[in-house]
């Protein structure tokens, strides 16, 4: 499964994975508005073996299949993930 990754220009360290390149219509209007302008970062093949830095690839694939998008928020300070970012 291919995923197209965009970063929010309004919210630091917030990324949107889309099932289709520039498939912004899949995002609910309120979510899109909150994220502001999105900037393309990369295209990635989400295979079962794929590891992602701050997200479970299986969860990302499931969200892409079910709703066409996945949002990766920044880690919460004080959590183990925050130490890696």
C-alpha positions in Angstrom: 0.0 0.0 0.0 1.3 3.4 -0.9 0.9 6.4 1.4 1.5 10.0 0.6 2.8 12.0 3.6 2.2 15.7 4.2 3.2 18.0 7.0 1.0 20.6 8.5 2.4 24.1 8.1 0.2 25.3 11.0 0.9 22.5 13.6 4.5 21.5 14.2 5.4 17.8 14.0 1.9 16.9 12.7 1.8 14.7 9.6 -1.1 13.5 7.4 -0.8 10.2 5.6 -3.2 9.9 2.6 -4.1 6.9 0.5 -4.1 9.0 -2.7 -1.7 11.7 -3.7 -3.4 15.1 -3.0 -6.5 13.2 -1.7 -7.4 16.1 0.6 -11.1 15.6 0.1 -10.9 12.5 2.4 -10.2 14.8 5.3 -13.2 16.1 7.3 -13.5 19.9 6.8 -12.9 20.7 10.4 -9.7 18.6 10.5 -8.4 20.1 7.3 -9.1 23.6 8.6 -7.3 22.9 11.9 -4.2 21.5 10.0 -4.0 24.5 7.7 -1.9 24.2 4.5 -0.3 20.8 4.0 3.1 20.4 2.3 4.0 17.1 0.5 6.9 15.4 2.2 7.3 11.9 0.8 5.7 8.8 -0.8 6.2 5.6 1.1 5.3 1.9 0.6 3.6 0.7 3.7 4.4 -3.0 3.6 3.9 -5.3 6.7 7.6 -5.1 7.3 7.8 -1.3 7.2 8.8 0.4 10.4 7.8 4.0 11.0 9.4 6.4 13.5 6.4 7.5 15.4 3.5 5.4 14.2 2.5 1.7 14.0 2.5 0.9 10.2 -0.4 -1.6 10.7 -2.5 1.1 12.3 -1.7 3.6 9.5 -2.5 1.0 6.8 -5.8 0.2 8.6 -6.8 3.9 8.8 -5.9 4.5 5.1 -8.0 1.5 4.0 -11.0 2.5 6.2 -11.0 6.3 5.8 -8.3 7.3 3.4 -6.2 9.2 5.9 -4.2 8.9 9.1 -3.0 11.8 11.2 0.2 11.5 13.2 0.3 14.1 16.0 3.5 15.1 17.8 4.5 13.0 20.8 3.3 14.2 24.2 6.1 15.5 26.3 7.2 13.1 29.0 6.2 10.0 27.0 8.8 7.5 25.7 8.1 8.6 22.1 9.0 12.2 22.9 12.6 11.1 23.7 13.0 9.9 20.1 11.9 13.1 18.4 
